[in-house]
Amino acid sequence: MEQIYTVAAIWLGLAVISAVIAYHLRISIALVEICVGIAAAALFGYFGRVDLLASDSEWLRFLASSGAVLLTFLAGAELEPEIIQKKLKEVSVVGLIGFLAPFAGCALISRYLLNWDTQASLLAGVALSTTSMAVVYAVMLETGLNKTDFGKGILGACFINDLGTVIALGLLFAPFTYKTVIFVVVTVFALTILPYTSHRLTRIYAYRTAAIRTKWIIFVLFGLGALAIWSGSEAVLPAYIVGMVLAEFSNGDAFWVRRLRTLTIGFLTPFYFIRAGTFVSLSALISAPYILLILLAGKVVSKIFGLYPVIGQFRDRRDERWYYTLLMSTGLTFGTISALYGFSHNIVNQSQYSFLVTAVIASAVIPTLIANFAFLPRHLLAEPQVEAEAALQEERIDQEG
């Protein structure tokens, strides 16, 4: 236990450092945590004490995965059904193009420019086709854009984009078995009864039993997540859909959502983002940096060329179009999941896996930094900032009372 507490203290210390840096630089905490993870891995590796990070320990992987699952649920809960219906054409078109353009572009680049075999090239196309829901939602929260139609449209397009990635990974590489059928049937049944059972549970027990809503939501997410992993899928996929189904339920109590968000952002997601950074191998980058640059450019450039003209059909302002496009060019969760799947099933070798993961992580950092520094649509932030200040004041009153 002493070692676990020591490792946990190191990671949470890194999280505190990340928060301080993010505050002074005024950039997303998620991006800073990734960069701090990269720096920590390099520093501990230089002194020969990488074991102190224990990035592959089972308990730390669980905390990181739990953070991704809860963050994905919260992102789904932001997508109100009315907004999705209103923006159905936008999120569908942007999401599909956001998947198809980099999938085709990166697969062709890997096959004919890097001379990877066909299976590895297709895997590269899948891994680099993603948009990072975790990073985008974290940025939405910090800027307040998650409360605007503009932000909700981006989140909806992210979902369609990543749904295409998951389907492509399953159709191209994952065998369709009876486990898949069981997972789909159980998930559909659970989603059908979930709104009713959640509302009834809240009505009877919510204000009489300690935090039963939080326990109930985490129980559902972990249960469906376990079933998803058993079937060969990933735990974050049902989490997003559960969030969408329970959007009305979640938005009915803003204070409860804030507390769940505090648990997620304050404790769990630092393990996820910092851990993602620790997997970057600087030695691999130094040995063949051009491969990383080719893969990163392939993802970002194909996204921009595919999405910018399409987004222009829905957004007139230049800053909104570029901000939308650059956030859709990010990648992290499903990208690293796809790369790890390929490595675990011998579709890509260790070197190819390292470059794919590094390109995915770099795409989480670089486009978002450019978007926030150069194209942040500040004209949309006035109202959310007022709401955020009012929410903060309300929370202070609750604490004082």
C-alpha positions as CSV (number, residue, x, y, z in Angstrom):
1,M,0.0,0.0,0.0
2,E,2.9,2.3,0.7
3,Q,4.0,2.2,-2.9
4,I,0.5,2.8,-4.2
5,Y,0.1,5.9,-2.0
6,T,3.5,7.1,-3.1
7,V,2.7,6.7,-6.8
8,A,-0.7,8.3,-6.3
9,A,0.9,11.3,-4.5
10,I,3.3,11.8,-7.4
11,W,0.5,11.7,-10.0
12,L,-1.7,14.1,-8.1
13,G,1.4,16.4,-7.5
14,L,1.8,16.4,-11.3
15,A,-1.9,17.3,-11.6
16,V,-1.5,20.3,-9.2
17,I,1.5,21.5,-11.2
18,S,-0.6,21.2,-14.4
19,A,-3.4,23.2,-12.9
20,V,-1.0,26.0,-11.9
21,I,0.6,26.1,-15.4
22,A,-2.8,26.0,-17.1
23,Y,-3.9,28.9,-15.0
24,H,-1.0,31.1,-15.8
25,L,-0.9,30.2,-19.5
26,R,-4.7,30.3,-19.8
27,I,-4.8,27.1,-21.8
28,S,-6.7,23.8,-21.4
29,I,-5.8,21.8,-18.4
30,A,-6.2,18.6,-20.4
31,L,-3.4,19.7,-22.8
32,V,-1.1,20.8,-20.0
33,E,-1.6,17.5,-18.2
34,I,-0.6,15.6,-21.4
35,C,2.6,17.8,-21.8
36,V,3.4,17.4,-18.1
37,G,3.1,13.6,-18.6
38,I,5.6,13.7,-21.4
39,A,8.0,15.8,-19.3
40,A,7.6,13.6,-16.3
41,A,8.3,10.4,-18.3
42,A,11.4,12.0,-19.8
43,L,12.6,13.3,-16.4
44,F,12.0,10.1,-14.5
45,G,13.5,8.1,-17.4
46,Y,16.7,10.2,-17.3
47,F,17.2,9.3,-13.6
48,G,16.3,5.7,-14.2
49,R,13.2,5.8,-12.0
50,V,10.3,5.3,-14.5
51,D,9.0,2.7,-12.1
52,L,7.9,5.5,-9.8
53,L,5.3,6.5,-12.4
54,A,3.9,2.9,-12.7
55,S,1.9,4.0,-15.8
56,D,1.0,0.4,-16.6
57,S,-0.1,-0.7,-13.1
58,E,-3.6,-2.2,-13.0
59,W,-5.0,0.2,-10.5
60,L,-3.7,3.3,-12.3
61,R,-5.1,2.0,-15.6
62,F,-8.5,1.6,-13.9
63,L,-8.5,5.2,-12.5
64,A,-7.5,6.5,-16.0
65,S,-10.2,4.5,-17.7
66,S,-12.8,5.6,-15.1
67,G,-11.9,9.2,-15.8
68,A,-12.3,8.7,-19.5
69,V,-15.7,6.9,-19.0
70,L,-17.1,9.6,-16.7
71,L,-15.8,12.4,-18.8
72,T,-17.4,10.8,-21.9
73,F,-20.7,10.4,-20.0
74,L,-20.6,14.1,-19.0
75,A,-19.9,15.1,-22.7
76,G,-22.9,13.0,-23.8
77,A,-25.1,14.6,-21.2
78,E,-24.4,18.0,-22.7
79,L,-26.0,16.9,-26.0
80,E,-29.7,17.8,-25.4
81,P,-31.9,15.8,-27.9
82,E,-33.5,19.0,-29.1
83,I,-30.2,20.5,-30.1
84,I,-29.1,17.3,-31.9
85,Q,-32.4,17.2,-33.8
86,K,-32.0,20.9,-34.6
87,K,-28.4,20.3,-35.8
88,L,-28.9,16.8,-37.3
89,K,-27.7,17.8,-40.7
90,E,-24.7,19.7,-39.4
91,V,-23.4,17.1,-37.0
92,S,-24.0,14.2,-39.4
93,V,-22.2,15.8,-42.4
94,V,-19.3,17.3,-40.4
95,G,-18.9,14.0,-38.4
96,L,-18.9,11.8,-41.4
97,I,-16.5,13.9,-43.3
98,G,-14.4,14.3,-40.2
99,F,-14.0,10.5,-40.2
100,L,-13.8,9.7,-43.9
101,A,-11.2,12.4,-44.9
102,P,-8.4,11.4,-42.5
103,F,-9.2,7.7,-42.7
104,A,-8.6,7.7,-46.5
105,G,-5.8,10.2,-46.4
106,C,-3.8,8.5,-43.6
107,A,-4.3,5.0,-44.9
108,L,-3.0,6.0,-48.3
109,I,-0.1,7.9,-46.8
110,S,0.9,4.9,-44.7
111,R,0.6,2.5,-47.6
112,Y,2.3,4.4,-50.4
113,L,4.6,6.9,-48.6
114,L,5.7,4.9,-45.5
115,N,5.4,1.5,-47.2
116,W,3.4,-0.1,-44.4
117,D,1.5,-3.2,-45.3
118,T,-2.3,-3.0,-46.1
119,Q,-3.5,-4.1,-42.7
120,A,-1.2,-1.7,-40.8
121,S,-2.2,1.1,-43.2
122,L,-5.9,0.6,-42.6
123,L,-5.2,0.5,-38.8
124,A,-3.3,3.8,-39.2
125,G,-6.3,5.3,-41.0
126,V,-8.7,4.2,-38.3
127,A,-6.4,5.4,-35.4
128,L,-5.8,8.8,-37.0
129,S,-9.5,9.4,-38.1
130,T,-10.7,10.2,-34.6
131,T,-11.7,13.4,-32.8
132,S,-10.9,13.5,-29.1
133,M,-14.1,13.8,-27.2
134,A,-12.2,14.0,-24.0
135,V,-10.0,16.9,-25.1
136,V,-12.8,18.7,-26.9
137,Y,-15.2,18.4,-23.9
138,A,-12.5,19.5,-21.5
139,V,-11.9,22.6,-23.6
140,M,-15.6,23.3,-23.9
141,L,-16.0,23.2,-20.1
142,E,-13.1,25.6,-19.5
143,T,-14.2,28.1,-22.1
144,G,-17.9,27.8,-21.4
145,L,-18.7,26.9,-25.0
146,N,-20.4,23.7,-23.8
147,K,-23.5,25.9,-23.0
148,T,-23.7,27.3,-26.5
149,D,-25.3,25.9,-29.7
150,F,-21.9,26.3,-31.3
151,G,-20.2,24.0,-28.7
152,K,-23.1,21.5,-28.7
153,G,-22.7,21.2,-32.5
154,I,-19.0,20.5,-32.1
155,L,-19.7,17.8,-29.5
156,G,-22.4,16.2,-31.7
157,A,-20.0,16.1,-34.7
158,C,-17.3,14.5,-32.4
159,F,-19.7,11.8,-31.5
160,I,-20.6,11.0,-35.2
161,N,-16.9,11.1,-36.0
162,D,-15.9,8.6,-33.3
163,L,-18.8,6.4,-34.0
164,G,-17.5,6.0,-37.5
165,T,-14.1,5.1,-36.1
166,V,-15.5,2.5,-33.8
167,I,-17.6,0.9,-36.6
168,A,-14.7,0.9,-39.0
169,L,-12.4,-0.8,-36.3
170,G,-15.0,-3.4,-35.7
171,L,-15.8,-4.1,-39.4
172,L,-12.2,-4.2,-40.5
173,F,-10.5,-6.0,-37.6
174,A,-12.8,-7.2,-34.8
175,P,-14.6,-10.5,-35.3
176,F,-18.4,-10.3,-35.1
177,T,-19.4,-12.9,-32.5
178,Y,-22.3,-13.9,-30.2
179,K,-20.7,-11.6,-27.6
180,T,-21.3,-8.6,-29.9
181,V,-24.9,-9.5,-30.3
182,I,-25.3,-9.9,-26.5
183,F,-23.6,-6.5,-25.9
184,V,-25.9,-4.7,-28.4
185,V,-29.1,-6.3,-27.1
186,V,-28.3,-5.7,-23.4
187,T,-27.2,-2.1,-24.2
188,V,-30.4,-1.3,-26.2
189,F,-32.5,-2.8,-23.4
190,A,-30.7,-0.8,-20.7
191,L,-30.9,2.4,-22.6
192,T,-34.6,1.9,-23.1
193,I,-35.4,1.5,-19.4
194,L,-32.7,3.9,-18.1
195,P,-34.6,7.2,-18.2
196,Y,-37.6,5.8,-16.4
197,T,-35.6,3.9,-13.7
198,S,-33.3,6.9,-13.1
199,H,-36.1,9.3,-12.7
200,R,-38.0,6.9,-10.3
201,L,-34.9,6.3,-8.3
202,T,-34.3,10.0,-7.9
203,R,-37.9,10.7,-7.0
204,I,-37.9,8.2,-4.2
205,Y,-34.3,8.2,-2.8
206,A,-32.4,11.1,-4.2
207,Y,-32.6,13.4,-1.2
208,R,-32.8,10.7,1.5
209,T,-29.9,8.5,0.7
210,A,-26.3,9.7,0.3
211,A,-25.3,10.4,-3.3
212,I,-27.4,7.5,-4.7
213,R,-27.7,9.2,-8.1
214,T,-23.9,9.2,-8.5
215,K,-23.7,5.6,-7.4
216,W,-26.4,4.6,-9.8
217,I,-24.8,6.4,-12.8
218,I,-21.4,4.9,-12.1
219,F,-22.9,1.4,-11.6
220,V,-24.6,1.7,-15.0
221,L,-21.5,3.0,-16.7
222,F,-19.2,0.4,-15.2
223,G,-21.6,-2.4,-15.9
224,L,-22.1,-1.5,-19.6
225,G,-18.3,-0.8,-19.8
226,A,-17.5,-4.3,-18.5
227,L,-19.9,-5.8,-21.0
228,A,-18.4,-3.7,-23.8
229,I,-14.8,-4.8,-23.0
230,W,-16.0,-8.4,-22.8
231,S,-17.5,-8.2,-26.3
232,G,-14.3,-6.7,-27.8
233,S,-15.5,-3.1,-27.8
234,E,-14.5,-0.2,-25.4
235,A,-16.0,1.1,-22.2
236,V,-16.2,4.7,-23.4
237,L,-18.6,3.9,-26.2
238,P,-21.7,3.1,-24.1
239,A,-20.8,5.9,-21.7
240,Y,-21.4,8.5,-24.4
241,I,-24.7,7.0,-25.4
242,V,-25.8,6.8,-21.8
243,G,-25.0,10.4,-21.3
244,M,-27.1,11.4,-24.3
245,V,-30.1,9.3,-23.1
246,L,-29.9,10.8,-19.7
247,A,-29.3,14.4,-20.8
248,E,-32.6,15.6,-19.6
249,F,-32.2,13.7,-16.3
250,S,-28.7,15.2,-15.7
251,N,-29.6,18.7,-16.7
252,G,-32.5,18.6,-14.2
253,D,-30.1,19.3,-11.3
254,A,-27.2,21.5,-12.2
255,F,-25.7,21.3,-8.7
256,W,-25.5,17.5,-8.9
257,V,-23.8,17.7,-12.4
258,R,-21.3,20.2,-11.0
259,R,-20.4,17.8,-8.1
260,L,-20.0,14.9,-10.5
261,R,-17.9,17.1,-12.8
262,T,-15.7,18.0,-9.7
263,L,-15.1,14.3,-9.0
264,T,-14.2,13.6,-12.6
265,I,-12.1,16.6,-13.4
266,G,-10.6,17.0,-10.0
267,F,-9.6,13.4,-9.3
268,L,-10.0,11.0,-12.2
269,T,-9.1,12.7,-15.5
270,P,-5.6,13.8,-14.5
271,F,-4.7,10.1,-14.4
272,Y,-6.0,9.7,-17.9
273,F,-4.4,12.7,-19.5
274,I,-1.0,12.5,-17.7
275,R,-0.9,8.8,-18.4
276,A,-1.4,9.4,-22.1
277,G,1.6,11.8,-22.1
278,T,3.8,9.3,-20.3
279,F,3.6,6.9,-23.3
280,V,5.4,9.3,-25.7
281,S,8.8,7.9,-26.4
282,L,11.2,10.8,-27.1
283,S,13.9,8.4,-28.3
284,A,11.6,7.0,-31.0
285,L,10.8,10.5,-32.1
286,I,14.5,11.4,-32.3
287,S,15.4,8.3,-34.3
288,A,12.8,9.0,-37.1
289,P,11.0,12.3,-36.5
290,Y,9.9,12.5,-40.2
291,I,7.5,9.5,-39.7
292,L,5.8,11.3,-36.9
293,L,5.6,14.5,-38.9
294,I,4.2,12.7,-41.9
295,L,1.5,11.0,-39.8
296,L,0.6,14.1,-37.9
297,A,0.4,16.2,-41.0
298,G,-1.6,13.5,-42.8
299,K,-4.2,13.6,-40.0
300,V,-4.5,17.4,-39.5
301,V,-4.2,18.4,-43.2
302,S,-6.7,15.8,-44.4
303,K,-9.1,16.9,-41.6
304,I,-8.7,20.6,-42.6
305,F,-9.1,20.0,-46.3
306,G,-12.1,17.8,-45.7
307,L,-13.8,19.8,-43.0
308,Y,-13.1,23.5,-43.6
309,P,-15.2,23.9,-46.8
310,V,-18.0,21.8,-45.2
311,I,-18.1,23.7,-41.9
312,G,-18.2,26.9,-44.0
313,Q,-21.7,25.9,-45.1
314,F,-22.9,26.1,-41.4
315,R,-20.7,28.9,-40.0
316,D,-20.1,32.3,-41.6
317,R,-17.4,33.7,-39.3
318,R,-13.8,32.8,-40.1
319,D,-12.8,32.3,-36.4
320,E,-15.7,29.9,-35.8
321,R,-14.9,27.9,-39.0
322,W,-11.2,27.5,-38.0
323,Y,-12.0,26.8,-34.3
324,Y,-14.5,24.2,-35.3
325,T,-12.1,22.6,-37.8
326,L,-9.1,22.6,-35.5
327,L,-11.0,21.0,-32.6
328,M,-12.3,18.3,-35.0
329,S,-8.6,17.7,-35.9
330,T,-7.7,16.5,-32.4
331,G,-7.4,12.9,-31.3
332,L,-6.7,11.0,-28.2
333,T,-9.1,8.4,-26.6
334,F,-10.2,6.3,-29.6
335,G,-7.0,7.0,-31.4
336,T,-4.8,5.5,-28.7
337,I,-7.4,2.7,-28.2
338,S,-7.3,1.8,-31.9
339,A,-3.5,1.9,-32.0
340,L,-3.3,-0.3,-28.9
341,Y,-5.8,-2.7,-30.4
342,G,-3.6,-3.0,-33.5
343,F,-0.5,-3.6,-31.5
344,S,-2.2,-6.2,-29.2
345,H,-3.4,-8.1,-32.3
346,N,-0.1,-7.9,-34.2
347,I,-1.6,-5.7,-36.9
348,V,1.2,-3.1,-36.3
349,N,4.6,-3.6,-34.7
350,Q,5.9,-1.8,-31.7
351,S,7.7,0.9,-33.7
352,Q,4.5,1.6,-35.8
353,Y,2.5,1.7,-32.6
354,S,4.8,4.2,-31.0
355,F,4.6,6.6,-34.0
356,L,0.8,6.2,-34.2
357,V,0.3,6.9,-30.5
358,T,2.7,9.9,-30.6
359,A,0.9,11.3,-33.6
360,V,-2.4,10.9,-31.9
361,I,-1.2,12.7,-28.7
362,A,0.4,15.4,-30.7
363,S,-2.9,16.0,-32.5
364,A,-4.5,16.5,-29.1
365,V,-2.1,19.3,-28.3
366,I,-1.1,21.2,-31.4
367,P,-4.5,21.9,-33.1
368,T,-6.1,22.8,-29.8
369,L,-3.3,25.2,-28.8
370,I,-3.6,26.9,-32.2
371,A,-7.4,27.1,-32.0
372,N,-7.4,28.6,-28.5
373,F,-4.7,31.1,-29.1
374,A,-5.6,32.3,-32.6
375,F,-9.3,31.4,-33.3
376,L,-11.2,31.3,-30.1
377,P,-14.7,32.8,-30.8
378,R,-14.7,35.2,-27.9
379,H,-18.0,36.8,-29.0
380,L,-19.7,33.6,-28.0
381,L,-18.2,33.5,-24.5
382,A,-19.9,36.5,-22.8
383,E,-23.1,34.7,-21.8
384,P,-21.5,31.4,-20.6
385,Q,-19.0,33.4,-18.5
386,V,-21.9,35.2,-16.8
387,E,-23.5,31.8,-16.2
388,A,-20.3,30.4,-14.8
389,E,-19.8,33.3,-12.4
390,A,-23.4,32.9,-11.2
391,A,-22.9,29.1,-10.7
392,L,-19.6,29.8,-8.8
393,Q,-21.4,32.3,-6.6
394,E,-24.2,29.8,-5.9
395,E,-21.7,27.1,-5.0
396,R,-19.9,29.5,-2.5
397,I,-23.3,30.3,-0.9
398,D,-24.0,26.6,-0.6
399,Q,-20.6,26.0,1.0
400,E,-21.0,28.9,3.4
401,G,-24.5,27.8,4.4
